[in-house]
């Protein structure tokens, strides 16, 4: 299937048909961008526009660590994605550094599939660098304008990033890509998910090959430690 690159332009130009049900915006089969997520994207565009449009000036905003030159990789779309099989607990074993995650160790997520939403209620937790247990809750769901494996991250304190399942066997590994680009800049995150809390296991080997194949440099990935003191409470 033809690869699709996520861009802010395509996200903002899309005009989904909304229906209102039980206080939430949904479509008949797929969720759509809600006003809060769109607002987060617009704020991000303002920041990027200021950085790109003001290369050398006194009031140039500080460039976030996660913003870099380049464009998002053209990862393929995983076909016939089965959300029900994807549900359950996943462990992050390797990631590209993510400033939106308050934890660096023992990171695990529980994907609770919701039929009415056609998506997931997600709880993610782990230990901070100080050893404090942290937890975030939100939603991840497909949108009207993309295949089911190309989802949206909708958490209260997180930008409305894409969540693209590049490859998965549902039972062992999942390789997920989250990238937005604007002109010559990008913010690129990626995740190796495993059904078991182990580093350098089958999930690592599989996703390393997949990401490198699609032009995502695996040397940028950091190991998420999973040690005997981890307690998984997501």
KAKA-V627896 format. One record per residue. N is the residue number from 1. RES is the residue in one letter. D_LAST is the distance of its C-alpha to the last C-alpha in whole Angstrom. Layout:
BEGIN
n->N res->RES d_last->D_LAST
n->N res->RES d_last->D_LAST
END
This chain:
BEGIN
n->1 res->X d_last->34
n->2 res->X d_last->35
n->3 res->X d_last->33
n->4 res->X d_last->32
n->5 res->X d_last->31
n->6 res->X d_last->29
n->7 res->X d_last->31
n->8 res->X d_last->31
n->9 res->X d_last->34
n->10 res->X d_last->33
n->11 res->X d_last->30
n->12 res->X d_last->32
n->13 res->X d_last->35
n->14 res->X d_last->33
n->15 res->X d_last->34
n->16 res->X d_last->32
n->17 res->X d_last->33
n->18 res->X d_last->31
n->19 res->X d_last->31
n->20 res->X d_last->30
n->21 res->X d_last->28
n->22 res->X d_last->26
n->23 res->X d_last->26
n->24 res->X d_last->24
n->25 res->X d_last->26
n->26 res->X d_last->26
n->27 res->X d_last->28
n->28 res->X d_last->29
n->29 res->X d_last->27
n->30 res->X d_last->25
n->31 res->X d_last->24
n->32 res->X d_last->26
n->33 res->X d_last->25
n->34 res->X d_last->25
n->35 res->X d_last->27
n->36 res->X d_last->24
n->37 res->X d_last->23
n->38 res->X d_last->27
n->39 res->X d_last->28
n->40 res->X d_last->25
n->41 res->X d_last->27
n->42 res->X d_last->30
n->43 res->X d_last->29
n->44 res->X d_last->28
n->45 res->X d_last->32
n->46 res->X d_last->34
n->47 res->X d_last->32
n->48 res->X d_last->33
n->49 res->X d_last->37
n->50 res->X d_last->37
n->51 res->X d_last->37
n->52 res->X d_last->38
n->53 res->X d_last->41
n->54 res->X d_last->42
n->55 res->X d_last->42
n->56 res->X d_last->44
n->57 res->X d_last->45
n->58 res->X d_last->44
n->59 res->X d_last->41
n->60 res->X d_last->39
n->61 res->X d_last->36
n->62 res->X d_last->34
n->63 res->X d_last->32
n->64 res->X d_last->28
n->65 res->X d_last->27
n->66 res->X d_last->26
n->67 res->X d_last->29
n->68 res->X d_last->31
n->69 res->X d_last->34
n->70 res->X d_last->34
n->71 res->X d_last->33
n->72 res->X d_last->30
n->73 res->X d_last->30
n->74 res->X d_last->32
n->75 res->X d_last->29
n->76 res->X d_last->30
n->77 res->X d_last->28
n->78 res->X d_last->26
n->79 res->X d_last->28
n->80 res->X d_last->28
n->81 res->X d_last->24
n->82 res->X d_last->22
n->83 res->X d_last->19
n->84 res->X d_last->19
n->85 res->X d_last->19
n->86 res->X d_last->16
n->87 res->X d_last->13
n->88 res->X d_last->11
n->89 res->X d_last->9
n->90 res->X d_last->10
n->91 res->X d_last->10
n->92 res->X d_last->12
n->93 res->X d_last->15
n->94 res->X d_last->18
n->95 res->X d_last->18
n->96 res->X d_last->21
n->97 res->X d_last->20
n->98 res->X d_last->18
n->99 res->X d_last->19
n->100 res->X d_last->17
n->101 res->X d_last->14
n->102 res->X d_last->14
n->103 res->X d_last->12
n->104 res->X d_last->14
n->105 res->X d_last->13
n->106 res->X d_last->10
n->107 res->X d_last->9
n->108 res->X d_last->6
n->109 res->X d_last->6
n->110 res->X d_last->6
n->111 res->X d_last->10
n->112 res->X d_last->11
n->113 res->X d_last->15
n->114 res->X d_last->17
n->115 res->X d_last->21
n->116 res->X d_last->22
n->117 res->X d_last->20
n->118 res->X d_last->21
n->119 res->X d_last->18
n->120 res->X d_last->14
n->121 res->X d_last->12
n->122 res->X d_last->9
n->123 res->X d_last->5
n->124 res->X d_last->5
n->125 res->X d_last->5
n->126 res->X d_last->8
n->127 res->X d_last->11
n->128 res->X d_last->14
n->129 res->X d_last->18
n->130 res->X d_last->18
n->131 res->X d_last->16
n->132 res->X d_last->14
n->133 res->X d_last->10
n->134 res->X d_last->9
n->135 res->X d_last->7
n->136 res->X d_last->9
n->137 res->X d_last->9
n->138 res->X d_last->12
n->139 res->X d_last->14
n->140 res->X d_last->15
n->141 res->X d_last->18
n->142 res->X d_last->22
n->143 res->X d_last->25
n->144 res->X d_last->28
n->145 res->X d_last->30
n->146 res->X d_last->28
n->147 res->X d_last->27
n->148 res->X d_last->24
n->149 res->X d_last->23
n->150 res->X d_last->23
n->151 res->X d_last->21
n->152 res->X d_last->20
n->153 res->X d_last->17
n->154 res->X d_last->17
n->155 res->X d_last->15
n->156 res->X d_last->17
n->157 res->X d_last->17
n->158 res->X d_last->17
n->159 res->X d_last->21
n->160 res->X d_last->21
n->161 res->X d_last->21
n->162 res->X d_last->21
n->163 res->X d_last->19
n->164 res->X d_last->22
n->165 res->X d_last->21
n->166 res->X d_last->24
n->167 res->X d_last->23
n->168 res->X d_last->21
n->169 res->X d_last->22
n->170 res->X d_last->19
n->171 res->X d_last->19
n->172 res->X d_last->19
n->173 res->X d_last->18
n->174 res->X d_last->18
n->175 res->X d_last->20
n->176 res->X d_last->19
n->177 res->X d_last->21
n->178 res->X d_last->21
n->179 res->X d_last->25
n->180 res->X d_last->27
n->181 res->X d_last->31
n->182 res->X d_last->34
n->183 res->X d_last->37
n->184 res->X d_last->37
n->185 res->X d_last->33
n->186 res->X d_last->30
n->187 res->X d_last->26
n->188 res->X d_last->25
n->189 res->X d_last->21
n->190 res->X d_last->20
n->191 res->X d_last->17
n->192 res->X d_last->17
n->193 res->X d_last->15
n->194 res->X d_last->15
n->195 res->X d_last->14
n->196 res->X d_last->14
n->197 res->X d_last->13
n->198 res->X d_last->17
n->199 res->X d_last->19
n->200 res->X d_last->22
n->201 res->X d_last->22
n->202 res->X d_last->23
n->203 res->X d_last->20
n->204 res->X d_last->22
n->205 res->X d_last->25
n->206 res->X d_last->25
n->207 res->X d_last->23
n->208 res->X d_last->26
n->209 res->X d_last->29
n->210 res->X d_last->27
n->211 res->X d_last->27
n->212 res->X d_last->30
n->213 res->X d_last->32
n->214 res->X d_last->31
n->215 res->X d_last->32
n->216 res->X d_last->28
n->217 res->X d_last->29
n->218 res->X d_last->27
n->219 res->X d_last->28
n->220 res->X d_last->26
n->221 res->X d_last->23
n->222 res->X d_last->21
n->223 res->X d_last->19
n->224 res->X d_last->16
n->225 res->X d_last->16
n->226 res->X d_last->14
n->227 res->X d_last->16
n->228 res->X d_last->17
n->229 res->X d_last->15
n->230 res->X d_last->12
n->231 res->X d_last->9
n->232 res->X d_last->6
n->233 res->X d_last->4
n->234 res->X d_last->0
END
